[in-house]
Amino acid sequence: MVAPDEKPTASYSSGVTGPAKAGGPSDPDWAWAPYEPDARRPWTLALAGHLYRRAAFGANRTQLQQALADGPQRTVDRLLHPEGDADTFNRTYSGHEDATARSVNDLRAWWLRRMMETPHPLQEKMTLFWHSHFAVDGGALNEPRLMQTHLDLLRYHALGSFRTLLSALVRDPALLLGLGAGANRRAAPNEGLARPLLETFTLGPGHGAESDIRAAARAFTGWFVMRDQLRYLPQEHDDTTKRILGREGNFTGEDIVRLVLAEPATPRMVVRKLYRWLICETQPPDDALIAPLADSFAADYDVSRLVERMLRSNLFFSPAAYRQRIKCPVEFAVGIVRALEGLVPTTELAPALADLGQDLCHPPTVKGWTGGPYWINTATLAGRSHWAWAMLRGEKPYGDQLDPWAVAQKYGCATPDAAARFLVELFLQDDLEPIVRSALLQGVPAGAGRAEEPGRTQDPASSLRRFAHAIVTLPEFHLA
């Protein structure tokens, strides 16, 4: 589905592969130029919602209206550099984290609560991205605070330098233990870190030989995690000459990081993964489209600059990106909560999301979550519907924290019919096919407050809960 008022034309295909067309999504010059609204491609509420779904976890009514008034560039500015006292928020949550991270399950509940309340949702969204990229399973750790420190590290560098992040992570006890690389002896080099470092974290598959992996493992010899801390034992380091990625030398672990960052495959791989996260997962981009971003990223590995360029681009606000990604379970759930300006018990929410396929702090493999169509099948769709109703119905286990009727009244909706239209705009920015919208609005709220039987009147709050559930189980709501 394309954005309202933004229909494709003859020079404007909906895909991003194949020969570049001047002025279209496959033309790098057009694609990565900043989007400037005009009569043919106006700034709309639907595009504001699109930006908040990708760069945050959705938006509430106030955020959508402010974005519509401010335009795309000022809204991106606010997402990158949020207003308010972020330092106070971080200090508050750091204290809460220290008090509650008694187990990894406590930590995942804490993180979900942070996603719901953060004034900097883009930072949390990127932390979630890196959590899948550097996939550490907290179940492999004996001490939950190692996982806590790992997530703090991802968050701190989420929009910083990929070079700095990678350098810190290869020395992170949680990552090393999670990869089975807690001990690397000279006599028995451990490939637990070297293999995913080359094949998953940087170069990608097919860009390094088995000999490169073995040599990289030798470079990391001498690194041990002892009592949950990284230690270097010089006597266990292999100080002989190693040949890695076509270079020879007496390389150390730090040298391996430098070597993989110097390879052109590394920025291309990271840009492609971020493209799938922020732009589109239905059509892989061709090399020509990726090249300008990869070249720029290789110069400084500045994640914030790369993310900013993507979020400001013509391509981001085109039909080639609009609703071209399936929400992961976390996005689906947190988006409902943030839109309705409430909170729910995250100790209940975390295992529910695990049942839907996304168990925070427990990624399924070293490659993280596959995402895309893997999120959606008969069981998970039924699970999403069941969970959404459990959260919206106003009863245990989630309580009465999310009240669609109260939120609609807050913004001036005096009747159930007006509230129903408000909810369609809130959750979907009113972007539905006319026949779907008409059928939806003829549903439950149309009778709210009217006598269904003599002497009985339907409660508008109850009917609007059911109506909100109908919205969030539409196919359109599952798309980011």
C-alpha positions in Angstrom: 0.0 0.0 0.0 1.3 3.4 -0.9 1.0 6.6 1.1 -1.9 8.9 0.5 -1.4 11.6 -2.1 1.8 9.8 -3.2 0.9 7.5 -6.0 3.6 6.1 -8.3 4.0 7.6 -11.7 5.7 6.3 -14.8 9.1 7.5 -13.6 8.6 6.1 -10.2 8.6 2.3 -9.6 7.6 0.8 -6.3 10.7 -1.4 -6.2 14.3 -0.5 -5.6 16.2 -3.1 -7.7 17.1 -3.1 -11.4 18.5 -0.3 -13.5 18.5 3.1 -11.9 15.8 5.5 -13.1 16.5 9.2 -12.9 14.2 10.7 -10.2 13.1 7.2 -8.9 13.8 5.0 -5.9 16.6 3.2 -7.7 18.4 6.4 -8.6 20.9 7.0 -5.8 21.0 10.8 -6.4 17.3 11.1 -6.0 16.9 8.4 -3.4 19.3 9.9 -0.8 18.5 13.5 -1.4 16.5 15.1 1.4 12.7 14.9 1.0 11.2 18.3 0.4 7.4 18.2 0.4 5.7 19.7 -2.7 2.4 19.6 -4.5 3.0 16.1 -5.9 4.5 14.6 -2.7 2.9 16.6 0.2 3.7 16.1 3.8 0.8 14.2 5.3 -0.3 12.7 8.6 0.3 9.2 7.0 4.0 10.1 6.4 4.3 11.5 9.9 3.0 8.2 11.2 5.4 6.3 8.9 8.4 8.2 10.3 7.4 7.5 13.9 6.8 3.8 13.3 10.4 3.4 11.9 12.3 5.9 14.0 10.4 5.2 17.2 7.6 2.9 18.4 4.7 4.8 16.9 3.3 8.1 18.2 0.6 9.5 20.3 -1.9 12.2 19.1 0.2 15.1 20.3 3.3 13.9 18.6 1.5 13.2 15.3 0.0 16.7 15.2 3.3 18.4 16.1 5.0 16.4 13.4 2.3 17.4 10.9 2.8 21.1 11.8 6.6 21.0 11.9 7.3 19.1 8.7 9.7 16.2 8.1 13.0 17.8 8.7 12.2 19.4 12.1 10.6 16.2 13.2 13.7 14.2 12.3 15.7 16.7 14.2 13.5 16.1 17.3 13.8 12.3 17.0 17.6 12.6 16.7 18.0 15.2 19.4 14.9 15.0 21.7 13.8 17.9 23.9 13.6 17.4 27.6 15.9 16.2 30.3 17.1 12.9 28.9 20.0 12.8 31.5 17.5 12.8 34.4 15.5 10.0 32.7 18.7 8.0 32.2 19.7 8.4 35.8 16.3 7.4 37.0 16.3 4.3 34.9 19.8 3.4 35.7 18.9 3.3 39.4 15.8 1.3 38.7 17.9 -1.1 36.6 20.4 -1.6 39.5 17.5 -2.4 41.8 15.6 -4.8 39.6 18.1 -6.7 37.4 18.1 -9.8 39.7 17.6 -12.0 36.7 17.7 -11.7 32.9 13.8 -11.9 32.9 13.8 -8.9 35.3 16.0 -7.1 32.8 13.8 -7.7 29.8 10.8 -6.4 31.7 12.8 -3.3 32.7 13.8 -2.7 29.1 10.2 -2.9 27.8 9.2 -0.3 30.4 12.0 1.9 29.3 10.8 1.6 25.7 7.3 2.8 26.7 8.5 5.8 28.7 11.7 6.9 27.0 11.9 10.5 25.7 14.5 9.2 23.1 12.7 6.4 21.3 15.1 6.4 18.4 17.9 5.5 20.8 15.9 2.5 22.1 14.9 1.5 18.6 18.6 1.4 17.6 19.5 -0.5 20.8 17.0 -3.1 19.7 18.6 -3.2 16.3 22.0 -3.8 17.7 20.7 -6.4 20.2 19.7 -8.5 17.2 23.0 -7.7 15.3 25.3 -8.6 18.2 23.0 -11.3 19.5 23.9 -12.3 23.1 21.7 -14.9 24.8 21.5 -13.9 28.5 20.7 -17.5 29.3 24.4 -18.3 28.7 25.4 -16.0 31.5 25.6 -16.8 35.1 25.5 -13.2 36.2 22.5 -11.1 34.9 24.4 -7.9 35.4 26.7 -8.9 32.6 23.6 -8.7 30.3 22.7 -5.4 31.9 26.1 -4.0 31.1 25.9 -5.4 27.6 22.6 -3.6 26.9 24.0 -0.4 28.4 26.9 -0.6 26.0 24.6 -1.1 23.0 22.5 1.9 24.1 25.4 4.2 24.8 26.8 3.6 21.4 23.5 3.0 19.5 23.8 6.3 17.6 27.5 6.8 18.0 30.5 5.2 16.3 30.3 1.7 15.0 34.1 1.5 15.2 33.9 2.3 18.9 31.0 0.0 19.5 32.8 -2.9 17.8 36.0 -2.3 19.7 34.1 -2.3 23.0 32.0 -5.3 22.2 35.0 -7.6 21.4 36.1 -7.0 25.0 32.6 -7.4 26.5 32.4 -10.4 28.9 28.7 -10.9 28.0 29.5 -11.2 24.3 32.5 -13.5 24.8 30.7 -15.8 27.2 27.6 -15.8 25.0 29.7 -16.9 22.1 31.6 -19.6 24.1 34.8 -17.5 23.8 35.5 -17.0 27.5 38.9 -18.8 27.2 41.3 -18.5 24.3 44.5 -20.4 24.8 47.6 -20.4 22.6 47.6 -24.1 22.3 43.9 -24.3 21.4 42.7 -21.1 19.6 39.0 -20.5 20.2 37.0 -19.5 17.1 33.9 -18.6 19.1 34.6 -14.8 18.6 36.5 -14.8 15.4 33.9 -16.6 13.3 30.8 -14.4 14.1 33.1 -11.3 14.1 33.9 -11.9 10.5 30.8 -13.7 9.2 28.0 -11.9 11.1 29.2 -8.7 12.8 31.3 -7.1 10.0 32.2 -8.6 6.6 29.2 -10.9 6.2 29.2 -14.5 4.8 31.5 -15.3 1.9 34.0 -12.5 2.5 36.5 -14.4 4.6 38.1 -17.8 4.2 38.4 -20.4 6.9 42.1 -19.6 7.1 41.2 -16.0 8.0 38.9 -17.2 10.8 41.6 -19.5 12.2 44.2 -16.7 12.0 41.8 -14.2 13.7 41.3 -16.7 16.5 45.0 -16.9 17.0 45.1 -13.1 17.2 42.6 -13.2 20.1 44.5 -15.8 22.1 45.4 -14.6 25.6 41.9 -13.2 26.2 40.0 -14.8 29.1 36.9 -14.0 31.1 37.6 -14.6 34.7 35.2 -13.8 37.5 33.0 -12.0 34.9 35.9 -9.7 33.9 38.1 -9.7 30.8 41.7 -10.4 31.5 44.7 -10.7 29.1 47.3 -13.3 29.8 50.4 -12.5 27.7 51.9 -15.9 28.1 48.8 -17.4 26.3 49.0 -15.1 23.3 50.2 -16.4 20.0 52.7 -13.8 18.9 53.7 -15.5 15.6 53.0 -14.0 12.2 49.4 -14.4 11.0 47.9 -13.8 7.5 44.4 -12.3 7.6 42.4 -10.9 4.8 45.5 -10.6 2.6 47.7 -8.9 5.2 50.5 -10.4 7.3 51.7 -9.4 10.7 51.9 -10.2 14.4 48.3 -9.2 14.8 46.4 -8.9 18.1 42.7 -8.8 18.8 42.6 -5.0 18.4 44.3 -5.3 15.0 41.5 -7.7 13.8 39.0 -5.0 14.5 41.0 -2.5 12.6 41.4 -4.9 9.6 37.8 -5.8 9.3 36.7 -2.2 9.5 39.1 -1.4 6.6 37.4 -3.9 4.4 34.8 -2.5 2.0 32.4 -5.4 2.8 31.9 -4.2 6.4 30.3 -0.8 5.7 28.2 -2.4 2.9 26.9 -5.1 5.2 26.0 -2.6 8.0 24.3 -0.2 5.6 22.3 -3.1 4.1 21.1 -4.2 7.5 20.1 -0.7 8.5 18.4 -0.3 5.2 16.3 -3.3 6.0 15.5 -2.0 9.5 14.7 1.6 8.5 13.8 1.6 4.8 12.4 -1.6 3.3 12.7 -5.4 3.9 10.6 -6.5 0.9 13.1 -5.6 -1.9 16.8 -5.8 -1.3 18.7 -2.8 -2.6 21.2 -3.1 -5.4 24.9 -2.2 -5.0 24.6 1.1 -6.8 21.9 2.3 -4.4 23.9 1.3 -1.3 27.3 2.6 -2.6 27.0 6.3 -1.6 25.9 5.5 1.9 28.5 2.7 2.3 31.3 5.0 1.1 30.3 7.8 3.5 29.9 5.4 6.4 33.3 3.9 5.8 34.9 7.3 6.2 33.9 7.7 9.9 31.5 4.9 10.9 29.1 7.5 12.3 25.9 5.6 12.9 23.9 8.8 13.7 24.9 10.4 10.4 23.9 7.3 8.5 20.5 7.0 10.2 19.9 10.7 9.7 20.6 10.5 6.0 18.2 7.6 5.6 15.4 9.2 7.7 15.6 12.5 5.7 15.7 10.9 2.3 13.3 10.9 -0.6 13.4 7.1 -0.6 12.4 6.9 3.0 9.2 8.9 2.3 8.4 7.1 -0.9 6.1 4.2 -1.7 9.2 2.0 -1.9 9.5 2.3 1.9 5.9 3.0 3.1 4.5 -0.1 4.9 7.3 -2.2 3.5 8.3 -3.9 6.8 6.5 -6.1 9.3 6.5 -4.9 12.9 8.4 -7.2 15.3 6.4 -8.2 18.4 8.1 -5.5 20.5 7.1 -2.7 18.0 3.6 -4.1 17.8 3.1 -4.1 21.6 5.0 -0.9 22.5 3.3 1.0 19.7 -0.1 0.3 21.1 0.9 1.3 24.6 2.6 4.6 23.5 -0.3 5.5 21.3 -2.7 5.2 24.2 -0.4 7.1 26.5 -0.4 4.4 29.2 1.6 1.6 30.8 1.1 -2.1 31.3 2.9 -4.6 33.6 6.0 -5.6 31.6 6.7 -8.6 33.7 3.5 -10.0 32.1 4.3 -8.5 28.7 7.9 -9.9 28.3 6.9 -13.6 28.2 3.9 -12.8 26.0 6.2 -11.3 23.4 8.5 -14.4 23.8 5.5 -16.5 22.8 5.1 -14.3 19.7 8.7 -15.0 18.7 10.7 -12.2 20.3 12.2 -13.1 23.6 14.3 -10.1 24.6 17.7 -11.0 26.0 17.3 -14.4 24.4 17.9 -14.1 20.6 17.4 -17.5 18.9 20.9 -17.7 17.3 24.1 -15.7 17.0 22.5 -14.1 13.9 19.6 -12.6 16.0 16.0 -12.6 14.8 15.4 -13.2 11.1 12.4 -10.9 11.1 10.2 -10.1 8.1 7.6 -12.7 7.2 9.0 -15.0 9.9 7.1 -12.8 12.4 3.8 -13.7 10.8 2.1 -17.1 10.7 -1.3 -18.5 11.7 -0.1 -19.0 15.3 1.5 -15.6 15.8 -1.3 -13.7 14.2 -3.7 -15.4 16.6 -1.3 -14.7 19.4 -1.1 -11.0 18.6 -4.8 -10.8 18.5 -5.2 -12.6 21.8 -2.5 -10.5 23.5 -3.8 -7.2 22.2 -7.3 -8.0 23.6 -5.8 -9.1 26.9 -4.1 -5.7 27.1 -7.1 -3.6 25.9 -10.0 -5.2 27.7 -9.3 -3.5 31.0 -8.9 -6.6 33.1 -6.2 -8.7 34.6 -3.3 -9.4 34.0 -2.7 -6.0 32.4 -5.3 -4.0 34.3 -7.1 -0.8 33.2 -4.1 1.2 32.1 -5.1 1.5 28.4 -8.4 3.2 27.9 -9.2 4.2 24.3 -12.4 6.1 25.3 -10.6 8.1 27.9 -7.8 9.1 25.5 -10.3 10.0 22.8 -12.2 12.2 25.3 -8.9 13.9 26.3 -8.6 15.1 22.8 -12.2 16.4 22.5 -14.2 13.5 21.2 -17.6 13.8 22.8 -19.3 10.9 21.1 -18.4 7.3 20.5 -18.6 7.9 16.7 -16.1 10.7 17.0 -13.9 8.6 19.2 -13.9 5.8 16.6 -12.8 8.1 13.9 -10.1 9.4 16.3 -8.8 5.9 16.9 -8.5 5.2 13.2 -6.5 8.3 12.8 -4.4 7.6 15.9 -3.4 4.1 15.0 -3.4 4.2 11.2 -3.4 7.9 10.4 -6.7 7.3 8.7 -4.8 5.5 5.9 -7.2 2.7 4.9 -8.9 1.7 1.7 -12.3 3.4 1.7 -14.2 0.1 1.8 -12.2 -1.1 4.8 -12.6 2.2 6.6 -16.3 2.2 6.0 -16.8 -1.3 7.2 -14.7 -0.7 10.2 -16.6 2.4 11.2 -19.9 0.6 10.9 -18.8 -1.8 13.6 -19.1 -1.8 17.3 -18.8 1.9 18.2 -21.7 2.9 15.9 -24.1 1.4 18.4 -22.2 2.6 21.5 -24.5 4.4 23.8 -27.6 3.2 22.0 -30.2 0.7 23.2 -29.5 -2.7 21.7 -32.3 -4.2 23.7 -35.1 -2.5 25.6 -33.7 -1.2 28.8 -30.0 -1.9 27.9 -27.4 0.6 26.7 -24.0 -0.5 25.4 -21.1 1.0 27.4 -19.1 3.3 25.1 -15.8 2.5 26.9 -16.3 -1.2 26.5 -17.3 -1.0 22.8 -14.3 1.3 22.0 -12.0 -1.2 23.6 -13.3 -3.8 21.1 -13.1 -1.2 18.3 -9.4 -0.5 19.2 -8.7 -4.2 19.1 -10.3 -4.4 15.7 -8.0 -1.7 14.4 -4.8 -3.2 15.8 -5.5 -6.6 14.3 -5.9 -5.2 10.8 -3.2 -6.2 8.4 -2.2 -2.5 8.0 -1.4 -2.2 11.7 1.1 -5.1 11.5 3.2 -3.1 9.0 5.8 -0.6 10.1 
